[in-house]
Amino acid sequence: MEKCMACAACELECRDDGIYVYDNLAYAINEENCTRCARCYNACPVGAVVRIPNEAAV
């Protein structure tokens, strides 16, 4: 979240309500709603969204 400049590009791209405002300073990912589509990752102009590889299904 250090890189986030609160431009809302990620939130505008998210179709699944997976982004929320964190402490009025930055945007964060709601893990419960995130579908890992990478739209927020691709929309972020400063690279603040970090992709974490999916865990293998059991």
LINGIDA-V628976 format. One line per field, one symbol per residue. ss: DSSP state (H for helix, E for strand, L for the rest). phi: phi as a letter, one per 20 degrees, with the letter a starting at -180 (. if undefined). psi: psi as a letter, one per 30 degrees, with the letter a starting at -180 (. if undefined). A space follows every 50 residues. Layout:
ss->???
phi->???
psi->???
This chain:
ss->LLLLLLLLHHHHHLLLLLEEEELLLEEEELLLLLLLLLHHHHHLLLLLLL LLLLLLLL
phi->.fefdlemgfffefedleccedllcbdceegfefdlemffgfeffdmeed edgffffd
psi->fefkghfgeeeefkfghgklkjggflklkjfefkghfgeeeffkfghfkk kkkkkkk.
